[in-house]
Amino acid sequence: MKFAHLRVDGQSTPRLAAVFAESALFLDEILEDAPRDLQDLIERGSGEYDRVRALSENAVAHGATLTPLEELRYSSAVLRPPQIIAIGANYAAHSDELKLRTETGAIVFSLWPNSLTGHESTISWAPEVATQVDYEAELGVIIGRPARNVSVRDALDYVFGYTVVNDITARNLQFSEAQWSRCKSFDGFTPTGPVVVTRDEIADPQDLTLTTHVDGRILQDASTGDMMRSVAELVSYLSQTSTLLPGTLISTGSPGGAGYSRTPPVFLHDGSTVTITVDKIGFLTTHCRTL
């Protein structure tokens, strides 16, 4: 099943919708006690998901009113995650091109909630502050139930679903500071979406293709199978030290092909358009403006 936070043009408050093909079914139109967002749905537990799925599919089968996606605006695929955890250098090619040393453990850092935005959003930055703005295609993983000390074998059972993430990065700040949170947490620097696809629709998260197009030019093209640490390994690894709460978003790292490493470098600029695509989930487009 696919979920998205959508709004009619001109409205500021997004509503949770189930997505069917190119149309959306707003849950508050078929349920009096509908979850107000994906976080609410996840926190209510698996029984609530089963109920929402059954009622949504039944409503569609019986002619419920659907709204074409082209008439709607997207908000972030996740709105209130208790934590946004990012993994650095999880693909050997990306680690090599940025000349990052290989660590024994995973490189883990947090992204700030103000950085979340949705599909077709426009982000902006001051060019005197961020002089080297880069793109990073990533698979996003949303945790479905509390995960503590889980094994690699069982780790995917704790996943609710998957989304697309563009981990936009101010490289000039990344390489001038000892931590990576600030350089990646400008307002809007973590676009997610367009939808969250539930775990049952993706049999193997290590068998997905990620691509990045910048202004129509393909700059990243890789497989999640190239991850140094798989989704299951990351969930297990993170759960050894703290409980992963329902709704937590994990951004699993980016493959090679970043703009910083190219000759000459390819950075985002005023007017750039970036589209990240992940198999079975969809494409996430971001427009860029400088202040």
VEXMARTOR-985208 format. One record per residue (C-alpha): x, z, y. Coordinates in steps of 0.05 Angstrom, whole numbers, padded with zeros to 5 digits, always signed. Each point is the difference from the previous one (the first is absolute). Example, Ala and Ser with C-alpha at 12.3 -4.5 7.8 and 13.67 -1.06 7.14 Angstrom:
BEGIN
+00246+00156-00090+00027-00013+00069
! end
This chain:
BEGIN
+00000+00000+00000+00022-00012+00072-00011+00045+00060+00013-00011+00074-00012+00035+00066-00039-00050+00042-00037-00002+00065-00043-00049+00039+00036-00030+00059-00007+00046+00059-00009+00063-00042+00056+00052-00001-00019+00039-00062+00016-00034-00067-00046+00008-00060+00018+00000-00074-00021-00063-00036+00005-00029-00069+00027-00071+00003-00029-00054-00044+00033-00069+00007-00004-00017+00074-00054+00051+00017-00007+00075+00011-00052+00051-00022+00000+00060+00047-00009+00062-00043-00041+00037+00052-00053-00054-00006-00013+00015-00074+00018+00074-00004-00028+00056+00042+00061+00043-00016+00051-00055+00002+00074+00019+00006+00020-00007+00072+00067-00032-00017+00045-00013-00059+00032+00068+00006-00068+00033-00008-00015-00044-00060+00065+00018-00034-00007+00074+00014-00069+00002-00031+00032-00019-00066-00007-00051-00055-00074+00014-00011-00015-00021+00071+00040-00064-00009-00040-00016-00063-00065+00013+00038+00020-00043+00060+00022-00057-00045-00063+00000-00042-00047+00003+00061+00039-00052+00038+00001-00050-00058-00074+00013-00012-00016-00010+00074+00036-00067+00001-00034-00022-00064-00067+00015+00031+00012-00038+00065+00027+00052+00048+00019-00025+00068+00074-00019+00004+00038-00012+00064+00051-00058+00001+00070+00026+00010+00012-00052+00054-00050+00038+00044+00037+00067-00007+00063+00033+00024+00048+00039-00044+00028+00070+00009+00057+00028-00041-00014-00001-00075+00014+00075+00001-00023+00042+00060+00015+00073-00014+00054+00004-00054+00027+00071-00008+00069-00031-00004+00033-00068+00010+00062-00002-00043+00049-00058+00007+00054-00019-00049+00063-00032+00026+00047-00049-00034-00042-00007-00063+00020-00072-00011+00074-00015-00013-00002-00063+00043-00027+00037+00060+00049+00057-00008+00057-00050-00003-00021-00041+00060-00006+00062+00043+00067+00025-00027-00031+00066-00022+00036+00042-00051-00033+00011-00067-00025+00072-00005-00007+00039-00065-00072+00018+00019-00053-00040+00036+00003-00005+00076-00064+00035+00023-00027+00009+00071-00067+00007+00035-00038-00047+00045-00043+00027+00056-00076-00010-00001-00001-00033+00069+00037-00059-00031-00059-00020-00043-00039-00062+00020-00040-00054-00035-00002-00073-00018+00001-00048+00060+00021+00055+00047+00046-00011+00059+00059+00047+00007+00044+00008+00061+00066+00032+00020+00046+00007+00059+00057-00050-00010+00050+00045+00035-00013+00054-00053-00008-00043-00062+00048-00058+00005+00001-00020-00074-00070+00003-00030-00003-00020-00073-00052-00011-00054-00001+00029-00071-00051-00020-00054-00018+00059-00044-00050+00020-00054-00040+00061+00021-00023+00050-00052-00058+00049+00013-00002+00064-00041-00068+00016-00031+00007+00072-00024+00050+00057+00008+00065-00018-00034+00051+00054-00017+00055-00006-00051-00030-00062-00030+00038-00042-00050+00018-00073+00010-00044-00016-00059-00061+00032+00032+00015-00014+00073-00044-00061+00010-00060+00041-00022+00007+00037+00067-00004-00064+00041-00066-00018+00034+00020-00069+00024+00046-00046+00036+00006-00034+00068+00047-00043+00041+00048+00033+00050+00044-00031+00053+00054+00052+00014+00019-00024+00070+00067+00028+00022+00040+00004+00064+00068-00013-00030+00039+00020+00062-00029+00070-00006+00006+00002-00076+00075-00010+00002+00011+00047+00059-00035+00061-00029+00009+00041-00063-00074-00004-00020-00047-00058-00007-00068+00028+00020+00002-00015+00075+00024-00071-00005-00058-00017-00046-00055+00041+00033-00013-00034+00066-00075-00007+00013-00025-00053-00048+00066-00009-00038-00034+00013-00068-00054-00053-00009-00037+00009-00066-00054-00040-00035-00040-00041+00003-00031+00038-00058+00015+00054-00052-00006-00028-00070-00015+00052-00053+00049+00013-00057-00044-00031-00053+00007-00069+00032+00076-00001-00003+00024+00008-00071+00074+00002+00017+00024+00017+00071+00070-00026-00020-00028-00070-00009-00020-00018+00071+00031-00051+00048+00014+00020+00072+00010-00052+00055+00011+00003+00075-00014-00056+00049+00024+00007+00072-00028-00053+00047-00015-00044-00061+00070+00007-00030+00007+00034-00068+00054+00054+00004-00014+00046-00059-00021-00022-00070+00011+00050-00057-00032+00039-00056-00016+00074-00005+00035-00005-00066+00064+00000+00040-00011+00073+00022+00058+00046-00016-00051+00055-00013-00069-00021-00025-00066+00025+00028-00006+00047-00060+00071+00025+00009-00012+00013+00075-00064+00039-00012+00033+00042-00053+00063+00010+00042-00038+00022+00062-00046+00046-00040+00059+00041-00026+00010+00035+00066-00069+00002+00032-00072-00015-00016-00021-00070+00020-00069+00011+00030-00058-00048-00009+00002-00056+00051+00076+00003+00009+00028-00069+00017+00067-00018-00031+00035-00062+00029+00045-00021-00057+00056-00038+00035+00014-00072+00021+00037-00057-00036+00056-00041+00030-00010-00050+00056-00006+00046+00060+00013-00031+00068+00058+00045+00016+00042-00029-00056-00009-00073+00018+00049-00045+00036-00021-00004+00054-00045+00062-00004-00075-00011+00002-00035+00055+00039-00073+00006+00022-00013-00017+00072-00057-00008+00049-00050-00048-00032+00026+00007-00072-00050+00001-00057+00019+00032-00067-00040-00009-00064+00017+00042-00061-00033-00020-00066-00003+00038-00066-00031-00028-00063-00069+00025-00018-00007+00037+00066+00001-00051+00056+00036-00016+00064+00013+00045+00060+00011-00032+00067+00031+00033+00062+00007-00029+00070+00057+00023+00046+00004+00012+00074+00053+00031+00044-00019+00046+00057
! end
